[in-house]
Amino acid sequence: MKLNYKKQEHFVSSIFLGLKFCFFLLAVVSLTKIGYSSKVRLIRLREIKSSYKFEKSRFEILSGRFDDLISFEGEQRFMKDQDQMISRDIIRVIWR
């Protein structure tokens, strides 16, 4: 009877040890997945942040140029900034 009881106890403790190992493995895999997804999310957030900063600086430059255009004698300053403008007395030649 005692031998049977020892076998049962050994069998139950083996099952519990197996369950503990499975739960430990599940926890390790879950933490690894969470860490990887957090890393991907942080990389994406950095990309979005740098893109936002670039667009914000571009907007500030363009809004400053627009404000200069609207200001007093802004049209004259705008025309001076345009290097590609051709004056009326110049003939334009297009090569093909």
MMTF fields as JSON, N, C-alpha, C and O atoms, coordinates in Angstrom:
{
  "mmtfVersion": "1.0.0",
  "mmtfProducer": "UNKNOWN",
  "numBonds": 383,
  "numAtoms": 384,
  "numGroups": 96,
  "numChains": 1,
  "numModels": 1,
  "chainsPerModel": [1],
  "groupsPerChain": [96],
  "chainIdList": ["A"],
  "bondAtomList": [4, 2, 8, 6, 12, 10, 16, 14, 20, 18, 24, 22, 28, 26, 32, 30, 36, 34, 40, 38, 44, 42, 48, 46, 52, 50, 56, 54, 60, 58, 64, 62, 68, 66, 72, 70, 76, 74, 80, 78, 84, 82, 88, 86, 92, 90, 96, 94, 100, 98, 104, 102, 108, 106, 112, 110, 116, 114, 120, 118, 124, 122, 128, 126, 132, 130, 136, 134, 140, 138, 144, 142, 148, 146, 152, 150, 156, 154, 160, 158, 164, 162, 168, 166, 172, 170, 176, 174, 180, 178, 184, 182, 188, 186, 192, 190, 196, 194, 200, 198, 204, 202, 208, 206, 212, 210, 216, 214, 220, 218, 224, 222, 228, 226, 232, 230, 236, 234, 240, 238, 244, 242, 248, 246, 252, 250, 256, 254, 260, 258, 264, 262, 268, 266, 272, 270, 276, 274, 280, 278, 284, 282, 288, 286, 292, 290, 296, 294, 300, 298, 304, 302, 308, 306, 312, 310, 316, 314, 320, 318, 324, 322, 328, 326, 332, 330, 336, 334, 340, 338, 344, 342, 348, 346, 352, 350, 356, 354, 360, 358, 364, 362, 368, 366, 372, 370, 376, 374, 380, 378],
  "bondOrderList": [1, 1, 1, 1, 1, 1, 1, 1, 1, 1, 1, 1, 1, 1, 1, 1, 1, 1, 1, 1, 1, 1, 1, 1, 1, 1, 1, 1, 1, 1, 1, 1, 1, 1, 1, 1, 1, 1, 1, 1, 1, 1, 1, 1, 1, 1, 1, 1, 1, 1, 1, 1, 1, 1, 1, 1, 1, 1, 1, 1, 1, 1, 1, 1, 1, 1, 1, 1, 1, 1, 1, 1, 1, 1, 1, 1, 1, 1, 1, 1, 1, 1, 1, 1, 1, 1, 1, 1, 1, 1, 1, 1, 1, 1, 1],
  "groupList": [{"groupName": "MET", "atomNameList": ["N", "CA", "C", "O"], "elementList": ["N", "C", "C", "O"], "formalChargeList": [0, 0, 0, 0], "bondAtomList": [1, 0, 2, 1, 3, 2], "bondOrderList": [1, 1, 2], "singleLetterCode": "M", "chemCompType": "L-PEPTIDE LINKING"}, {"groupName": "LYS", "atomNameList": ["N", "CA", "C", "O"], "elementList": ["N", "C", "C", "O"], "formalChargeList": [0, 0, 0, 0], "bondAtomList": [1, 0, 2, 1, 3, 2], "bondOrderList": [1, 1, 2], "singleLetterCode": "K", "chemCompType": "L-PEPTIDE LINKING"}, {"groupName": "LEU", "atomNameList": ["N", "CA", "C", "O"], "elementList": ["N", "C", "C", "O"], "formalChargeList": [0, 0, 0, 0], "bondAtomList": [1, 0, 2, 1, 3, 2], "bondOrderList": [1, 1, 2], "singleLetterCode": "L", "chemCompType": "L-PEPTIDE LINKING"}, {"groupName": "ASN", "atomNameList": ["N", "CA", "C", "O"], "elementList": ["N", "C", "C", "O"], "formalChargeList": [0, 0, 0, 0], "bondAtomList": [1, 0, 2, 1, 3, 2], "bondOrderList": [1, 1, 2], "singleLetterCode": "N", "chemCompType": "L-PEPTIDE LINKING"}, {"groupName": "TYR", "atomNameList": ["N", "CA", "C", "O"], "elementList": ["N", "C", "C", "O"], "formalChargeList": [0, 0, 0, 0], "bondAtomList": [1, 0, 2, 1, 3, 2], "bondOrderList": [1, 1, 2], "singleLetterCode": "Y", "chemCompType": "L-PEPTIDE LINKING"}, {"groupName": "GLN", "atomNameList": ["N", "CA", "C", "O"], "elementList": ["N", "C", "C", "O"], "formalChargeList": [0, 0, 0, 0], "bondAtomList": [1, 0, 2, 1, 3, 2], "bondOrderList": [1, 1, 2], "singleLetterCode": "Q", "chemCompType": "L-PEPTIDE LINKING"}, {"groupName": "GLU", "atomNameList": ["N", "CA", "C", "O"], "elementList": ["N", "C", "C", "O"], "formalChargeList": [0, 0, 0, 0], "bondAtomList": [1, 0, 2, 1, 3, 2], "bondOrderList": [1, 1, 2], "singleLetterCode": "E", "chemCompType": "L-PEPTIDE LINKING"}, {"groupName": "HIS", "atomNameList": ["N", "CA", "C", "O"], "elementList": ["N", "C", "C", "O"], "formalChargeList": [0, 0, 0, 0], "bondAtomList": [1, 0, 2, 1, 3, 2], "bondOrderList": [1, 1, 2], "singleLetterCode": "H", "chemCompType": "L-PEPTIDE LINKING"}, {"groupName": "PHE", "atomNameList": ["N", "CA", "C", "O"], "elementList": ["N", "C", "C", "O"], "formalChargeList": [0, 0, 0, 0], "bondAtomList": [1, 0, 2, 1, 3, 2], "bondOrderList": [1, 1, 2], "singleLetterCode": "F", "chemCompType": "L-PEPTIDE LINKING"}, {"groupName": "VAL", "atomNameList": ["N", "CA", "C", "O"], "elementList": ["N", "C", "C", "O"], "formalChargeList": [0, 0, 0, 0], "bondAtomList": [1, 0, 2, 1, 3, 2], "bondOrderList": [1, 1, 2], "singleLetterCode": "V", "chemCompType": "L-PEPTIDE LINKING"}, {"groupName": "SER", "atomNameList": ["N", "CA", "C", "O"], "elementList": ["N", "C", "C", "O"], "formalChargeList": [0, 0, 0, 0], "bondAtomList": [1, 0, 2, 1, 3, 2], "bondOrderList": [1, 1, 2], "singleLetterCode": "S", "chemCompType": "L-PEPTIDE LINKING"}, {"groupName": "ILE", "atomNameList": ["N", "CA", "C", "O"], "elementList": ["N", "C", "C", "O"], "formalChargeList": [0, 0, 0, 0], "bondAtomList": [1, 0, 2, 1, 3, 2], "bondOrderList": [1, 1, 2], "singleLetterCode": "I", "chemCompType": "L-PEPTIDE LINKING"}, {"groupName": "GLY", "atomNameList": ["N", "CA", "C", "O"], "elementList": ["N", "C", "C", "O"], "formalChargeList": [0, 0, 0, 0], "bondAtomList": [1, 0, 2, 1, 3, 2], "bondOrderList": [1, 1, 2], "singleLetterCode": "G", "chemCompType": "PEPTIDE LINKING"}, {"groupName": "CYS", "atomNameList": ["N", "CA", "C", "O"], "elementList": ["N", "C", "C", "O"], "formalChargeList": [0, 0, 0, 0], "bondAtomList": [1, 0, 2, 1, 3, 2], "bondOrderList": [1, 1, 2], "singleLetterCode": "C", "chemCompType": "L-PEPTIDE LINKING"}, {"groupName": "ALA", "atomNameList": ["N", "CA", "C", "O"], "elementList": ["N", "C", "C", "O"], "formalChargeList": [0, 0, 0, 0], "bondAtomList": [1, 0, 2, 1, 3, 2], "bondOrderList": [1, 1, 2], "singleLetterCode": "A", "chemCompType": "L-PEPTIDE LINKING"}, {"groupName": "THR", "atomNameList": ["N", "CA", "C", "O"], "elementList": ["N", "C", "C", "O"], "formalChargeList": [0, 0, 0, 0], "bondAtomList": [1, 0, 2, 1, 3, 2], "bondOrderList": [1, 1, 2], "singleLetterCode": "T", "chemCompType": "L-PEPTIDE LINKING"}, {"groupName": "ARG", "atomNameList": ["N", "CA", "C", "O"], "elementList": ["N", "C", "C", "O"], "formalChargeList": [0, 0, 0, 0], "bondAtomList": [1, 0, 2, 1, 3, 2], "bondOrderList": [1, 1, 2], "singleLetterCode": "R", "chemCompType": "L-PEPTIDE LINKING"}, {"groupName": "ASP", "atomNameList": ["N", "CA", "C", "O"], "elementList": ["N", "C", "C", "O"], "formalChargeList": [0, 0, 0, 0], "bondAtomList": [1, 0, 2, 1, 3, 2], "bondOrderList": [1, 1, 2], "singleLetterCode": "D", "chemCompType": "L-PEPTIDE LINKING"}, {"groupName": "TRP", "atomNameList": ["N", "CA", "C", "O"], "elementList": ["N", "C", "C", "O"], "formalChargeList": [0, 0, 0, 0], "bondAtomList": [1, 0, 2, 1, 3, 2], "bondOrderList": [1, 1, 2], "singleLetterCode": "W", "chemCompType": "L-PEPTIDE LINKING"}],
  "groupTypeList": [0, 1, 2, 3, 4, 1, 1, 5, 6, 7, 8, 9, 10, 10, 11, 8, 2, 12, 2, 1, 8, 13, 8, 8, 2, 2, 14, 9, 9, 10, 2, 15, 1, 11, 12, 4, 10, 10, 1, 9, 16, 2, 11, 16, 2, 16, 6, 11, 1, 10, 10, 4, 1, 8, 6, 1, 10, 16, 8, 6, 11, 2, 10, 12, 16, 8, 17, 17, 2, 11, 10, 8, 6, 12, 6, 5, 16, 8, 0, 1, 17, 5, 17, 5, 0, 11, 10, 16, 17, 11, 11, 16, 9, 11, 18, 16],
  "groupIdList": [1, 2, 3, 4, 5, 6, 7, 8, 9, 10, 11, 12, 13, 14, 15, 16, 17, 18, 19, 20, 21, 22, 23, 24, 25, 26, 27, 28, 29, 30, 31, 32, 33, 34, 35, 36, 37, 38, 39, 40, 41, 42, 43, 44, 45, 46, 47, 48, 49, 50, 51, 52, 53, 54, 55, 56, 57, 58, 59, 60, 61, 62, 63, 64, 65, 66, 67, 68, 69, 70, 71, 72, 73, 74, 75, 76, 77, 78, 79, 80, 81, 82, 83, 84, 85, 86, 87, 88, 89, 90, 91, 92, 93, 94, 95, 96],
  "secStructList": [7, 2, 2, 2, 2, 2, 2, 2, 2, 2, 2, 2, 2, 2, 2, 2, 2, 2, 2, 2, 2, 2, 2, 2, 2, 2, 2, 2, 2, 2, 2, 2, 2, 2, 2, 2, 2, 2, 2, 2, 2, 2, 2, 2, 2, 2, 2, 2, 2, 2, 2, 2, 2, 2, 2, 2, 2, 2, 2, 2, 2, 2, 2, 2, 2, 2, 2, 2, 2, 2, 1, 6, 6, 2, 2, 2, 2, 2, 2, 2, 2, 7, 6, 6, 7, 7, 7, 6, 6, 1, 7, 7, 7, 7, 7, 7],
  "xCoordList": [0.817, 0.0, 0.864, 0.576, 1.922, 2.81, 3.526, 3.79, 3.84, 4.514, 3.595, 4.037, 2.341, 1.365, 1.19, 1.106, 1.136, 1.005, 2.213, 2.056, 3.408, 4.633, 4.617, 5.031, 4.132, 4.048, 3.083, 3.372, 1.93, 0.946, 1.525, 1.364, 2.181, 2.777, 3.843, 3.915, 4.65, 5.682, 5.041, 5.512, 3.972, 3.279, 2.656, 2.783, 1.993, 1.352, 2.403, 2.219, 3.501, 4.543, 5.199, 5.609, 5.307, 5.851, 4.924, 5.379, 3.625, 2.647, 2.726, 2.745, 2.772, 2.876, 4.181, 4.205, 5.259, 6.529, 6.425, 6.931, 5.783, 5.561, 4.717, 5.012, 3.65, 2.802, 3.586, 3.46, 4.397, 5.222, 6.163, 6.338, 6.771, 7.685, 6.939, 7.444, 5.729, 4.929, 4.56, 4.649, 4.14, 3.795, 5.022, 4.926, 6.15, 7.383, 7.743, 8.116, 7.631, 7.913, 6.936, 7.334, 5.667, 4.66, 4.977, 4.837, 5.401, 5.753, 6.956, 6.971, 7.964, 9.158, 8.806, 9.249, 8.007, 7.605, 6.771, 6.967, 5.846, 5.007, 5.839, 5.624, 6.776, 7.627, 8.493, 8.734, 8.959, 9.755, 8.913, 9.373, 7.685, 6.802, 6.47, 6.462, 6.201, 5.9, 7.104, 6.95, 8.291, 9.5, 9.723, 10.07, 9.529, 9.72, 8.69, 9.036, 7.414, 6.386, 6.608, 6.323, 7.11, 7.416, 8.562, 8.537, 9.561, 10.68, 10.203, 10.595, 9.362, 8.828, 8.011, 8.121, 7.2, 6.369, 7.234, 6.938, 8.302, 9.184, 9.899, 10.069, 10.316, 10.958, 9.983, 10.351, 8.744, 7.732, 7.455, 7.303, 7.388, 7.141, 8.29, 8.061, 9.531, 10.672, 10.584, 10.866, 10.198, 10.049, 8.967, 9.148, 7.847, 6.754, 7.201, 6.871, 7.946, 8.42, 9.365, 9.255, 10.294, 11.233, 10.506, 10.827, 9.534, 8.748, 7.941, 7.842, 7.37, 6.615, 7.51, 7.121, 8.699, 9.619, 10.015, 10.091, 10.267, 10.627, 9.486, 9.708, 8.277, 7.119, 6.837, 6.432, 7.048, 6.817, 7.809, 7.428, 9.08, 10.076, 9.768, 9.908, 9.345, 8.965, 7.782, 7.755, 6.798, 5.64, 6.044, 5.56, 6.933, 7.359, 8.074, 7.875, 8.905, 9.608, 8.608, 8.677, 7.67, 6.698, 5.74, 5.359, 5.342, 4.44, 5.168, 4.565, 6.469, 7.254, 7.353, 7.239, 7.563, 7.619, 6.273, 6.212, 5.183, 3.85, 3.586, 3.029, 3.981, 3.808, 4.606, 4.139, 5.809, 6.601, 5.919, 5.993, 5.258, 4.567, 3.39, 3.117, 2.693, 1.522, 1.932, 1.158, 3.122, 3.525, 3.752, 3.596, 4.125, 4.333, 5.457, 6.546, 5.208, 6.115, 6.584, 7.695, 5.74, 6.078, 6.152, 6.948, 5.329, 5.336, 6.676, 7.183, 7.24, 8.535, 9.637, 10.486, 9.626, 10.605, 10.44, 11.42, 9.19, 8.933, 9.492, 10.094, 9.294, 9.796, 11.325, 11.919, 11.966, 13.432, 13.961, 15.047, 13.198, 13.622, 13.495, 14.124, 12.708, 12.47, 13.591, 13.597, 14.525, 15.645, 15.233, 15.85, 14.208, 13.85, 12.986, 12.663, 12.609, 11.788, 12.629, 13.791, 12.03, 12.701, 12.048, 10.823, 12.876, 12.32, 11.685, 11.908, 10.898, 10.09, 10.928, 10.511, 12.099, 12.872, 13.859, 14.716, 13.766, 14.646, 13.857, 12.699, 14.481, 13.84, 14.174, 15.324, 13.173, 13.348, 13.542, 12.735, 14.608, 14.89, 14.771, 15.35, 14.023, 13.839, 14.521, 14.158, 15.495, 16.219, 15.575, 15.18, 15.481, 14.904, 15.844, 15.551],
  "yCoordList": [-1.185, 0.0, 1.255, 2.219, 1.231, 2.401, 2.603, 3.741, 1.534, 1.626, 2.264, 3.07, 1.902, 2.477, 3.973, 4.781, 4.33, 5.735, 6.545, 7.676, 5.986, 6.674, 6.876, 7.924, 5.859, 5.977, 7.1, 7.908, 7.137, 8.191, 9.566, 10.506, 9.674, 10.964, 11.396, 12.569, 10.47, 10.766, 11.177, 12.105, 10.488, 10.804, 12.2, 12.972, 12.526, 13.846, 14.952, 16.003, 14.724, 15.755, 15.933, 17.043, 14.867, 14.985, 15.808, 16.638, 15.574, 16.351, 17.831, 18.702, 18.112, 19.506, 20.151, 21.328, 19.379, 19.912, 20.221, 21.247, 19.354, 19.597, 20.837, 21.636, 21.0, 22.198, 23.466, 24.479, 23.403, 24.565, 24.924, 26.1, 23.909, 24.154, 24.771, 25.695, 24.256, 24.808, 26.267, 27.104, 26.57, 27.953, 28.866, 30.003, 28.377, 29.15, 29.419, 30.538, 28.397, 28.565, 29.544, 30.374, 29.454, 30.385, 31.82, 32.742, 32.012, 33.35, 33.906, 35.083, 33.068, 33.532, 33.926, 34.965, 33.094, 33.4, 34.677, 35.517, 34.825, 36.03, 37.287, 38.303, 37.231, 38.388, 38.729, 39.903, 37.708, 37.944, 38.634, 39.583, 38.168, 38.79, 40.231, 41.121, 40.453, 41.813, 42.728, 43.871, 42.233, 43.036, 43.377, 44.513, 42.413, 42.674, 43.657, 44.568, 43.485, 44.408, 45.818, 46.805, 45.92, 47.247, 47.904, 49.108, 47.111, 47.644, 48.154, 49.243, 47.383, 47.8, 49.081, 49.994, 49.144, 50.33, 51.567, 52.646, 51.412, 52.557, 53.024, 54.225, 52.084, 52.454, 53.237, 54.256, 52.767, 53.481, 54.861, 55.823, 54.967, 56.275, 57.239, 58.43, 56.732, 57.595, 58.073, 59.238, 57.192, 57.582, 58.636, 59.613, 58.445, 59.423, 60.756, 61.814, 60.71, 61.939, 62.709, 63.928, 61.995, 62.682, 63.231, 64.325, 62.497, 62.984, 64.226, 65.184, 64.196, 65.349, 66.578, 67.682, 66.387, 67.52, 68.102, 69.32, 67.224, 67.695, 68.499, 69.585, 67.972, 68.673, 69.974, 70.965, 69.974, 71.193, 72.283, 73.444, 71.914, 72.917, 73.426, 74.617, 72.515, 72.937, 73.905, 74.895, 73.601, 74.478, 75.847, 76.866, 75.88, 77.168, 78.005, 79.218, 77.364, 78.091, 78.644, 79.811, 77.777, 78.21, 79.253, 80.176, 79.122, 80.138, 81.475, 82.535, 81.425, 82.664, 83.324, 84.544, 82.523, 83.069, 83.643, 84.679, 82.966, 83.467, 84.782, 85.711, 84.866, 86.109, 87.24, 88.378, 86.93, 87.951, 88.4, 89.576, 87.493, 87.84, 88.763, 89.668, 88.551, 89.362, 90.72, 91.676, 90.805, 92.046, 93.182, 93.003, 94.357, 95.557, 95.313, 94.888, 95.574, 95.365, 93.909, 93.625, 93.03, 91.606, 91.092, 90.205, 91.645, 91.197, 91.495, 90.689, 92.648, 93.011, 92.079, 91.643, 91.776, 90.838, 89.458, 88.763, 89.066, 87.768, 87.713, 86.716, 88.761, 88.796, 88.791, 88.197, 89.438, 89.42, 88.026, 87.646, 87.273, 85.923, 84.922, 83.864, 85.231, 84.285, 84.389, 85.3, 83.464, 83.453, 82.933, 83.286, 82.106, 81.498, 82.399, 82.029, 83.559, 84.475, 85.071, 85.426, 85.171, 85.754, 87.105, 87.221, 88.113, 89.442, 89.477, 88.576, 90.514, 90.588, 90.764, 90.341, 91.38, 91.656, 90.531, 90.728, 89.394, 88.258, 87.214, 86.94, 86.638, 85.578, 84.241, 83.964, 83.449, 82.141, 81.084, 80.986, 80.292, 79.232, 77.904, 77.707, 76.991, 75.672, 74.666, 74.553, 73.946, 72.933, 71.572, 71.193, 70.85, 69.491, 68.506, 67.31],
  "zCoordList": [0.0, 0.0, 0.0, -0.708, 0.798, 0.847, -0.486, -0.875, -1.183, -2.473, -3.516, -4.335, -3.478, -4.387, -4.102, -5.026, -2.819, -2.421, -2.883, -3.343, -2.767, -3.215, -4.73, -5.226, -5.469, -6.927, -7.31, -8.193, -6.632, -6.91, -6.598, -7.377, -5.485, -5.09, -6.098, -6.464, -6.536, -7.534, -8.866, -9.523, -9.257, -10.503, -10.443, -11.392, -9.35, -9.194, -9.153, -9.767, -8.435, -8.378, -9.754, -10.093, -10.548, -11.907, -12.79, -13.577, -12.656, -13.441, -13.052, -13.922, -11.751, -11.317, -11.778, -12.136, -11.766, -12.264, -13.75, -14.204, -14.505, -15.936, -16.171, -17.06, -15.364, -15.484, -15.153, -15.84, -14.094, -13.739, -14.874, -15.191, -15.49, -16.603, -17.792, -18.43, -18.092, -19.198, -18.942, -19.84, -17.689, -17.36, -17.432, -17.892, -16.988, -17.077, -18.533, -18.887, -19.377, -20.805, -21.442, -22.259, -21.076, -21.585, -21.171, -21.974, -19.929, -19.447, -20.202, -20.563, -20.443, -21.161, -22.594, -23.083, -23.266, -24.644, -24.689, -25.567, -23.749, -23.71, -23.471, -24.132, -22.545, -22.283, -23.487, -23.769, -24.196, -25.405, -26.466, -27.101, -26.666, -27.651, -27.267, -28.119, -25.996, -25.532, -25.736, -26.167, -25.432, -25.629, -27.083, -27.406, -27.969, -29.398, -29.927, -30.679, -29.543, -30.037, -29.471, -30.15, -28.245, -27.685, -28.447, -28.702, -28.806, -29.578, -30.93, -31.351, -31.619, -32.917, -32.766, -33.585, -31.725, -31.49, -31.236, -31.748, -30.449, -30.181, -31.445, -31.652, -32.289, -33.552, -34.425, -35.01, -34.513, -35.313, -34.747, -35.5, -33.423, -32.812, -33.082, -33.29, -33.081, -33.422, -34.862, -35.145, -35.774, -37.18, -37.334, -38.062, -36.656, -36.728, -36.141, -36.677, -35.049, -34.412, -35.33, -35.459, -35.966, -36.865, -38.079, -38.543, -38.603, -39.731, -39.331, -40.097, -38.127, -37.64, -37.496, -37.879, -36.947, -36.787, -38.141, -38.299, -39.122, -40.459, -41.077, -41.612, -41.006, -41.582, -40.834, -41.443, -39.524, -38.738, -39.135, -39.282, -39.309, -39.722, -41.124, -41.403, -42.011, -43.361, -43.328, -44.059, -42.463, -42.33, -41.813, -42.306, -40.818, -40.275, -41.331, -41.4, -42.154, -43.219, -44.232, -44.619, -44.658, -45.664, -45.118, -45.838, -43.853, -43.302, -43.147, -43.312, -42.83, -42.769, -44.14, -44.255, -45.171, -46.536, -46.947, -47.609, -46.553, -46.863, -46.14, -46.725, -44.874, -44.117, -44.756, -44.808, -45.243, -45.934, -47.211, -47.566, -47.904, -49.144, -48.867, -49.657, -47.767, -47.431, -46.845, -46.9, -46.297, -45.627, -46.634, -47.842, -46.102, -46.913, -47.917, -47.533, -49.175, -50.298, -50.391, -50.836, -49.975, -50.028, -51.454, -51.761, -52.32, -53.717, -54.379, -55.159, -54.068, -54.653, -54.148, -54.925, -52.863, -52.321, -52.933, -53.201, -53.152, -53.766, -55.184, -55.584, -55.921, -57.301, -57.327, -58.226, -56.361, -56.307, -55.968, -56.407, -55.194, -54.819, -55.961, -55.924, -56.955, -58.049, -59.082, -59.91, -59.03, -59.974, -61.341, -62.346, -61.397, -62.662, -63.534, -64.663, -63.042, -63.834, -64.966, -64.772, -66.125, -67.29, -67.558, -67.593, -67.745, -68.001, -69.391, -70.2, -69.667, -70.886, -72.152, -73.231, -72.034, -73.236, -73.587, -74.448, -72.963, -73.236, -74.022, -73.71, -75.032, -75.806, -75.152, -74.81, -74.995, -74.361, -75.443, -76.367, -75.331, -76.29, -75.582, -74.514, -76.172, -75.598, -76.53, -77.701, -76.012, -76.797, -76.604, -75.502, -77.715, -77.627, -78.231, -78.259]
}
